Amino acid sequence: MKLIDNEIINRYIYYLCRYIPYDKKELAKDEIMDILQRRLPIAYTDKDIKDELNRLGNPYEIGLKYSNKGNFLLNGKSYEIFISMIYMLFSAGAVSLILFFFNYFARMSKLGFFEILQTIILTAFMLALIPSWICEKVKSTKILKTFMKAWSIDDLYESSSIKHSIYGIIFVLIYSSMFFILQLYTKTGNIEKSTYNIIILLFFINVLRDTLRISEDSTVSNIVYVAYIFDLLTISIFAILLKFAIPNIFPIRVIIFMNIVDILYMTVNLFRDKNIISLRKKRKRENRNRKYKKIDEDK
């Protein structure tokens, strides 16, 4: 078997590349493979590979040397995510402006074109920046936590990153466009300011959900459960708003549908990767038992 096909090595490389900039991933992977090829015996075993990877150390720590210096409030991959989200949200804003013009032209006179454009640009920028900054803090906290305890190759469970496709981009563009239309609809209508603020908050948590998902690059991370909560919260609050605060316009129906699709997508992934989840729970249980045993022995 080739080294590149070894599942243990793939796990290590996955965690090494998880938080580093996209343009550095291949370099990091090639350097690790080169080290292993030089150090491993010709007739290597899985034990040899584990021993060598344990000697190399925590992949997150090695990954730090591939991270770029900070840009603005963000570092490396988080900055790249911010730029990607800016492009997607600006594109969604442009689509929403066209759709709003054709569907609610009479409302545009209440604000004016330039004020509407300013609203979209400011919203897109803040919704790209703040979630990316949160991702940066989540990443930093997670990496620091791994430095505070003994590390082993057995602590790594996943071996492949999320395959991002055009469908994921389309998903973000659709729900973002609908949220922008809804934002403009409430801003140009006789609707309570509190309702407008709730809609912006729902827009924020949906963008945060996908930004965290891109940053974590995992279908079984604990972020998945946060995404479940955000989806269910969005559906529930819109159900309440439809009953008491806003009319049943098409952007709301589309957003609810997209949240339902997202829940189904995550559920399928969790069932597919249930072995990884079981392994992670087992490893955590073993670590917890060892910790309690050590405490008892110290007594």
Backbone torsions as a table, in degrees:
resi	resn	phi	psi	omega
1	MET	NA	136.6	176.7
2	LYS	-70.8	150.7	179.4
3	LEU	-57.3	-39.8	-176.4
4	ILE	-64.0	-21.1	-179.4
5	ASP	-92.5	-3.1	-178.1
6	ASN	-75.2	128.8	-174.8
7	GLU	-65.5	-35.8	-179.9
8	ILE	-65.4	-43.7	178.9
9	ILE	-65.5	-40.6	179.1
10	ASN	-62.4	-36.1	175.9
11	ARG	-61.7	-47.1	-178.3
12	TYR	-61.9	-46.0	-178.6
13	ILE	-65.0	-37.7	178.3
14	TYR	-58.4	-48.5	-178.8
15	TYR	-70.8	-32.6	176.2
16	LEU	-61.4	-43.5	-174.1
17	CYS	-89.3	-4.9	-170.4
18	ARG	-56.6	-43.6	-174.1
19	TYR	-114.5	7.8	-178.7
20	ILE	-91.8	158.6	-179.4
21	PRO	-56.4	149.0	-175.1
22	TYR	-60.7	-34.5	-177.1
23	ASP	-77.5	-5.6	179.0
24	LYS	-104.4	-6.7	-174.2
25	LYS	-62.2	-46.5	-178.5
26	GLU	-65.1	-38.8	178.2
27	LEU	-62.4	-46.2	179.7
28	ALA	-61.9	-43.7	179.6
29	LYS	-62.4	-45.9	-178.9
30	ASP	-63.0	-39.2	-178.8
31	GLU	-67.6	-40.1	177.8
32	ILE	-65.8	-42.7	179.4
33	MET	-63.3	-38.0	178.9
34	ASP	-64.7	-42.0	178.2
35	ILE	-62.2	-45.1	-178.4
36	LEU	-65.8	-40.8	179.5
37	GLN	-62.9	-33.4	179.8
38	ARG	-78.2	-32.0	-171.7
39	ARG	-95.8	-28.4	-176.1
40	LEU	-78.5	146.1	174.9
41	PRO	-68.4	163.9	-179.1
42	ILE	-60.9	-47.5	179.1
43	ALA	-96.3	66.7	-176.4
44	TYR	-78.1	155.9	176.0
45	THR	-118.4	172.6	176.6
46	ASP	-60.9	-33.2	178.4
47	LYS	-64.9	-40.5	177.2
48	ASP	-60.6	-42.6	-179.6
49	ILE	-64.7	-45.2	179.4
50	LYS	-61.3	-43.8	-179.9
51	ASP	-61.5	-42.3	-178.2
52	GLU	-69.2	-40.4	178.9
53	LEU	-67.7	-37.0	175.8
54	ASN	-64.1	-33.8	176.8
55	ARG	-70.0	-36.2	177.8
56	LEU	-63.2	-37.0	175.3
57	GLY	101.0	-173.6	-176.3
58	ASN	-55.8	121.7	-178.8
59	PRO	-64.3	-30.7	177.0
60	TYR	-62.6	-39.4	-179.7
61	GLU	-66.5	-42.0	177.3
62	ILE	-64.9	-37.3	-178.6
63	GLY	-63.7	-23.3	-178.4
64	LEU	-60.8	-31.7	-177.3
65	LYS	-72.4	-14.3	178.7
66	TYR	-94.7	-3.9	-178.6
67	SER	-81.9	141.4	178.1
68	ASN	-77.2	164.6	173.4
69	LYS	-67.1	161.2	-175.4
70	GLY	-63.7	144.0	171.5
71	ASN	-119.3	117.2	-178.7
72	PHE	63.3	-117.1	178.5
73	LEU	-101.0	4.3	-167.6
74	LEU	-125.4	159.3	178.1
75	ASN	-121.6	148.1	167.8
76	GLY	40.4	-115.2	-174.4
77	LYS	-63.0	-37.3	-179.7
78	SER	-61.9	-37.3	177.2
79	TYR	-67.3	-40.0	178.4
80	GLU	-64.6	-38.4	177.2
81	ILE	-64.5	-42.2	178.3
82	PHE	-57.6	-46.5	179.8
83	ILE	-63.3	-42.4	179.5
84	SER	-62.8	-43.2	-179.6
85	MET	-67.7	-35.4	176.2
86	ILE	-58.8	-48.1	179.6
87	TYR	-60.1	-46.5	-177.4
88	MET	-66.4	-41.9	-178.4
89	LEU	-71.1	-37.4	175.7
90	PHE	-65.0	-39.2	177.2
91	SER	-64.1	-43.9	178.2
92	ALA	-63.6	-37.9	178.1
93	GLY	-63.3	-39.8	178.5
94	ALA	-64.9	-43.0	177.8
95	VAL	-62.4	-44.2	-178.1
96	SER	-64.4	-36.0	179.2
97	LEU	-63.6	-41.7	178.4
98	ILE	-65.6	-46.8	-179.7
99	LEU	-64.3	-39.9	179.4
100	PHE	-65.2	-38.3	179.6
101	PHE	-60.9	-44.4	-176.7
102	PHE	-78.4	-27.9	-176.0
103	ASN	-97.7	-30.4	-175.4
104	TYR	-135.6	48.7	-175.4
105	PHE	-58.9	-38.8	-177.0
106	ALA	-61.2	-29.4	-177.9
107	ARG	-75.6	-21.7	-176.0
108	MET	-63.7	-28.7	-178.8
109	SER	-68.3	-19.2	-178.6
110	LYS	-73.5	-24.4	179.3
111	LEU	-116.6	-39.3	-173.7
112	GLY	97.7	148.7	-173.6
113	PHE	-60.6	-44.6	-174.4
114	PHE	-70.0	-33.4	176.5
115	GLU	-69.2	-38.4	176.3
116	ILE	-64.0	-43.9	179.1
117	LEU	-62.6	-41.5	178.3
118	GLN	-62.3	-40.6	178.6
119	THR	-60.7	-45.1	-179.2
120	ILE	-65.2	-46.1	-177.4
121	ILE	-63.3	-46.3	-179.1
122	LEU	-64.3	-43.4	179.4
123	THR	-62.5	-46.0	-179.0
124	ALA	-60.8	-43.1	-178.3
125	PHE	-64.4	-47.1	-177.6
126	MET	-68.0	-36.4	-179.6
127	LEU	-75.1	-17.4	172.7
128	ALA	-86.9	-38.9	-174.2
129	LEU	-73.8	-53.3	-172.4
130	ILE	-63.9	-48.2	176.4
131	PRO	-60.4	-36.5	178.6
132	SER	-66.0	-37.8	177.1
133	TRP	-65.7	-40.6	176.7
134	ILE	-62.0	-42.3	177.4
135	CYS	-59.7	-39.4	178.2
136	GLU	-60.7	-42.2	-179.7
137	LYS	-70.1	-39.7	177.1
138	VAL	-61.7	-45.4	179.3
139	LYS	-60.6	-48.5	-178.1
140	SER	-61.9	-42.4	179.6
141	THR	-63.9	-43.0	-178.8
142	LYS	-65.0	-42.4	179.3
143	ILE	-65.6	-43.4	179.7
144	LEU	-62.0	-37.4	179.3
145	LYS	-62.7	-35.3	179.5
146	THR	-70.8	-24.8	178.9
147	PHE	-76.0	-17.4	-173.2
148	MET	-92.0	3.0	179.1
149	LYS	-141.6	162.0	178.9
150	ALA	-61.0	139.2	-176.3
151	TRP	-111.2	145.3	176.7
152	SER	-145.8	150.9	176.8
153	ILE	-59.2	-25.6	179.4
154	ASP	-70.1	-11.4	177.3
155	ASP	-81.3	-5.6	-179.5
156	LEU	-98.7	128.5	-172.8
157	TYR	-112.9	-39.2	-174.6
158	GLU	-92.8	153.9	-178.0
159	SER	-130.9	1.2	179.6
160	SER	-145.0	143.4	-179.3
161	SER	-87.0	170.4	178.5
162	ILE	-68.4	136.1	175.4
163	LYS	-88.4	102.2	-179.4
164	HIS	-76.6	131.6	-177.7
165	SER	-125.3	174.3	178.2
166	ILE	-62.3	-26.7	-179.4
167	TYR	-66.1	-35.9	177.5
168	GLY	-64.8	-40.0	178.1
169	ILE	-66.0	-43.4	178.6
170	ILE	-61.7	-39.9	178.8
171	PHE	-57.5	-48.8	-179.8
172	VAL	-64.4	-42.2	-179.1
173	LEU	-62.5	-41.1	-177.3
174	ILE	-67.1	-54.0	-175.3
175	TYR	-69.2	-31.5	178.0
176	SER	-67.1	-40.8	177.5
177	SER	-60.7	-42.2	179.9
178	MET	-66.3	-38.6	177.9
179	PHE	-66.4	-40.1	177.9
180	PHE	-62.7	-43.2	178.0
181	ILE	-60.9	-43.9	179.9
182	LEU	-64.5	-39.0	177.2
183	GLN	-60.9	-47.2	-179.7
184	LEU	-67.1	-36.4	179.7
185	TYR	-62.2	-46.3	-179.0
186	THR	-72.4	-32.2	-178.6
187	LYS	-71.8	-29.7	-177.9
188	THR	-99.5	4.1	-178.7
189	GLY	-116.4	175.4	178.4
190	ASN	-86.4	66.3	-177.5
191	ILE	-120.7	141.1	-177.1
192	GLU	-53.5	142.2	178.6
193	LYS	-62.5	-33.2	178.7
194	SER	-62.6	-36.9	177.2
195	THR	-65.4	-42.0	177.2
196	TYR	-59.6	-44.6	-179.3
197	ASN	-64.7	-37.2	178.0
198	ILE	-63.9	-41.7	179.6
199	ILE	-63.8	-41.7	177.6
200	ILE	-63.8	-39.1	178.0
201	LEU	-63.1	-41.9	178.3
202	LEU	-65.7	-38.9	175.8
203	PHE	-59.5	-45.1	-179.1
204	PHE	-60.7	-47.5	-175.9
205	ILE	-69.9	-27.6	176.1
206	ASN	-71.6	-39.7	175.8
207	VAL	-67.8	-41.0	178.1
208	LEU	-60.3	-41.5	178.0
209	ARG	-55.0	-49.2	-176.3
210	ASP	-76.0	-30.5	176.6
211	THR	-67.1	-43.3	176.1
212	LEU	-62.5	-39.2	-179.3
213	ARG	-63.2	-43.0	178.4
214	ILE	-66.5	-42.3	-178.1
215	SER	-65.5	-44.6	-177.4
216	GLU	-73.8	-27.9	174.7
217	ASP	55.6	43.9	-176.0
218	SER	-150.5	142.3	176.5
219	THR	-93.9	-4.8	-179.0
220	VAL	-125.3	12.2	175.5
221	SER	-66.7	159.2	176.4
222	ASN	-62.3	-16.9	176.2
223	ILE	-60.7	-27.8	178.6
224	VAL	-58.9	-41.1	-179.1
225	TYR	-70.6	-32.2	173.4
226	VAL	-64.6	-41.4	179.0
227	ALA	-62.7	-40.0	175.3
228	TYR	-56.8	-47.1	-178.9
229	ILE	-62.0	-44.1	-179.7
230	PHE	-62.9	-42.6	179.6
231	ASP	-63.8	-47.8	-179.4
232	LEU	-65.4	-37.5	178.0
233	LEU	-64.3	-42.6	179.1
234	THR	-61.4	-47.5	-179.8
235	ILE	-62.3	-44.7	-176.8
236	SER	-65.1	-46.0	-177.9
237	ILE	-67.4	-39.3	177.0
238	PHE	-64.3	-35.8	177.1
239	ALA	-61.1	-39.7	178.6
240	ILE	-70.5	-44.1	-179.8
241	LEU	-62.5	-38.7	179.1
242	LEU	-63.6	-30.7	-177.8
243	LYS	-79.8	-32.5	-170.7
244	PHE	-123.0	-21.6	-166.5
245	ALA	-124.0	-37.3	-173.9
246	ILE	-135.0	153.5	178.4
247	PRO	-72.5	162.5	-177.0
248	ASN	-83.2	77.0	179.9
249	ILE	-89.6	161.8	-170.2
250	PHE	-61.9	-33.7	179.4
251	PRO	-58.9	-35.5	-179.7
252	ILE	-66.1	-43.0	179.8
253	ARG	-62.6	-39.8	179.2
254	VAL	-65.9	-44.1	-179.3
255	ILE	-61.8	-46.0	179.1
256	ILE	-60.5	-42.9	178.3
257	PHE	-60.8	-42.5	-179.7
258	MET	-64.8	-37.2	177.4
259	ASN	-66.3	-38.9	177.4
260	ILE	-64.8	-43.3	177.2
261	VAL	-59.6	-41.5	-179.2
262	ASP	-64.8	-41.2	177.9
263	ILE	-61.4	-44.3	179.3
264	LEU	-64.1	-40.9	179.5
265	TYR	-61.8	-46.0	-179.7
266	MET	-66.4	-37.5	180.0
267	THR	-64.0	-42.7	177.5
268	VAL	-60.7	-43.5	179.9
269	ASN	-64.7	-38.8	179.8
270	LEU	-65.6	-40.8	177.1
271	PHE	-66.5	-37.9	-180.0
272	ARG	-66.4	-37.1	-175.6
273	ASP	-104.9	26.7	-176.0
274	LYS	-63.6	-27.3	178.5
275	ASN	-65.6	-38.7	177.8
276	ILE	-64.9	-42.1	179.8
277	ILE	-63.7	-42.7	178.8
278	SER	-63.1	-41.5	179.1
279	LEU	-64.0	-41.5	179.6
280	ARG	-64.1	-43.1	178.3
281	LYS	-63.5	-41.3	179.4
282	LYS	-62.9	-44.2	-179.6
283	ARG	-64.2	-41.1	178.8
284	LYS	-65.4	-38.5	178.5
285	ARG	-64.6	-41.6	178.5
286	GLU	-64.3	-42.6	178.9
287	ASN	-63.8	-39.5	179.1
288	ARG	-65.8	-41.8	179.5
289	ASN	-64.8	-39.7	177.4
290	ARG	-63.6	-37.8	180.0
291	LYS	-65.1	-45.9	179.7
292	TYR	-65.3	-37.4	179.5
293	LYS	-64.3	-40.5	179.6
294	LYS	-65.4	-38.8	178.7
295	ILE	-63.4	-42.5	178.9
296	ASP	-63.8	-39.6	180.0
297	GLU	-66.7	-36.5	179.6
298	ASP	-66.8	-28.8	178.4
299	LYS	-69.6	NA	NA
